[in-house]
Amino acid sequence: MSVGNVRVIYCSTVTSSLKKDNFIELVRASVINNKNLNITGILLFNGRYFFQVLEGDNGVVNKLLDKINGDDRHAEIDILSRRAIDSRLFPKWSMELIDANNDFFKETYGGEFNPYLFTDQQSLECATNAKAWRMRRLQEAS
């Protein structure tokens, strides 16, 4: 096992301080920052809830979580899962954005996206399913 590497899955509720244009810029900046920090993962967002997977060095992930905790665009931050990892689930994605309003969640779960209802195992399954869904869509597009 790569000592010090973790996968953290959290959810939060967006606050009114996050506007659409700011969200697009936040995603762009986060992709660059995550690459520089060797952080990988995904972000599911439906306009109300964030569901994010962060993979990387434990200390780096903890600093990033501290920054997220201090960000007024997030409220009610809940760590759904924290695990030491030998390998990354998202080795090539610094932060792949998936719109949870599209058909992914309806196709996979048949209901409304609310990550606060996930257990540890369900959050990992959601992340894995989101990756598989995105990979299918990318293959269909090529």
Residue pairs with C-beta under 8 A, 6 or more apart in sequence:
1 84
1 85
1 86
2 85
2 86
2 87
4 57
4 58
4 59
5 55
5 56
5 57
5 58
5 84
5 85
5 86
5 88
6 55
6 56
6 57
6 58
6 61
6 82
6 83
6 84
6 85
7 41
7 53
7 54
7 55
7 81
7 82
7 83
7 85
7 88
7 89
7 124
8 53
8 54
8 55
8 61
8 65
8 79
8 81
8 82
9 51
9 52
9 53
9 54
9 79
9 80
9 81
9 82
9 123
9 124
9 127
10 50
10 51
10 52
10 54
10 65
10 68
10 77
10 78
10 79
10 80
11 49
11 50
11 51
11 52
11 77
11 78
11 80
11 115
11 116
11 118
11 123
12 49
12 50
12 68
12 74
12 75
12 76
12 77
12 78
13 48
13 49
13 50
13 74
13 75
13 76
14 45
14 47
14 48
14 49
14 50
14 73
14 74
14 75
15 72
15 73
15 74
15 75
17 72
17 73
18 26
18 73
22 73
23 45
26 73
27 43
27 95
27 97
30 43
30 94
30 95
31 94
31 95
32 94
33 39
34 40
34 41
34 94
34 95
35 94
37 56
37 60
37 64
38 56
38 57
38 60
39 54
39 55
39 56
39 60
39 61
39 64
39 94
39 95
40 54
40 55
40 56
40 88
40 89
40 90
40 91
40 92
40 93
40 94
40 95
41 52
41 53
41 54
41 55
41 90
41 93
41 94
41 95
41 96
42 52
42 53
42 90
42 93
42 95
42 96
42 97
42 98
42 127
42 130
42 131
42 134
43 50
43 51
43 52
43 53
43 95
43 96
43 97
43 98
44 50
44 51
44 52
44 98
44 99
44 100
44 104
44 105
44 113
44 115
44 126
44 130
45 51
45 97
45 98
45 99
45 100
46 99
46 100
46 101
46 105
46 113
47 101
49 100
49 113
49 114
49 115
49 116
50 74
51 100
51 113
51 115
51 123
51 126
52 95
53 89
53 90
53 127
54 61
54 64
54 65
55 61
55 85
55 88
55 89
55 90
58 84
65 79
68 74
68 77
69 77
76 116
78 116
80 115
80 118
80 119
80 120
80 123
81 120
81 123
81 124
83 124
89 127
89 128
89 131
90 96
90 131
96 131
96 134
98 104
98 130
98 133
98 134
100 113
101 113
104 129
104 130
104 133
104 134
105 111
105 112
105 113
107 133
108 126
108 129
108 130
108 133
115 123
115 126
118 126
